[in-house]
Amino acid sequence: MDRHGALLNKMPLVSAVFRKARGNKVPDFGKWKSSFIDVPKQAGPNDCMFFAWKYMEFWDGERLHCELNPGKMYRLEMFHYIVFHALNQAELPEELDIYRIGGMKIQFDQSQ
């Protein structure tokens, strides 16, 4: 709490600025309940964004729905997801197919 207390105290002001800039079309998050939770810490020095992404994927607002591995390189998981996603229409070299988890590329018809 000590580290984030100053920011928490400014949230009503930040919320008011966002609301004014957007013509009151955003919720007043300055009144939202704040809770401080103990979160897992990443082990690697360069994966903070990917670790945060995995945390947000499994956090429901109350609890974490899976155990995160602080030593796992989640960037590789994200890379695989982006490169081999069915909607990725980039022409990939056939040599990459051996790294595809779950089978061959699915053809996507944009007219659907």
N, C-alpha and C positions, 0 to 999 in steps of 0.2 A: 504494500500500500504506500509506503514512503516514497518509492520511486515514481508512482503514477498518481499520487494524490493531487499534485499541482495541476496535472492535466484534467483529472476528474472534476476539479473545482471550476475549470473553464468550460466544461461541456455545455452548460446552458447558454453561454455566450456564443460558442461555436455553432450550436443548434440555431440560435436566433439569426446569425449571419447567413447560414445556409437557407433558412426559411425566407429571409428577406430577399436574398439573391434569386430564389426560385419561386417567388410569389406565393409563399405558403403552400407549395405543392409537395413538400417533403414532411414527414412526421417530425414532431418535436422530440428529438432524441435526447434533449437535455434533461428530461425528466425520467428517462429510463433507469431501471434498477441496475446497479453495477455490482458485480461480484468479482472477487479476486480468487483465482484458483491456482493450484499448483500444477504447472504444465511440464511435460517432459522437455528435456533440453537436448538439442542436437549434438552429436559428437564431432562431426566434420566442420571445418571452418567456412565452407563455401556453399552449404546447402540450405541456408536459412529459409529462403523463399519456398523451396520444395517441401521442407519440413512443415512450414506453416500451412502450405496447401493441403498436405495430408491431414494435418490436425483439423483444419476447417472442414474437410470432407467427412470426418467421422465425429464431429462435435455437433450435438443437437440442441445446444443452449443450456443443457443441464449436466450432461456427462459425455465422456469420450466412449464411443461404441467399439473401439478396438484398441489393441495395445500397439503403440508405435515403437519401432526399433530405432533408437537414436543413432546407431551405427550404420543403418541402411542408407544407400544412396538413392533417394527417391527421385532424383533428377533423371535416372535411367528409366524409371517407370514412366515418367512424364514424356520423355523423349520417345519411347516406344508407342505410347498412346497417340502422340501427335503424328509421328511418321506413318504408322500403320492404321490409322483410323479410316473407316470406310468412306468418309467424306473427303479424305485427302486425295485429290485428283492429280497430284504430281506424278510424273513418270519416274518410278523408282527402278534402279537396276535390279535385274532378276537375282543377282548375287545376294541382295538383302533379304530375299524371301526366307532364307534359312533362319533368320532372326525373328521372324514373325511368330508370335505366340498365338495359338488358336486357329491356325490354318491359313488358307490362301486368301488373296485379296477379293473382296466383294465388289462387283461392278455396281456403280451407282448411276441411275438414269435421272438426270435433273428434271425431266419432264413430268416426273411423278409428283 
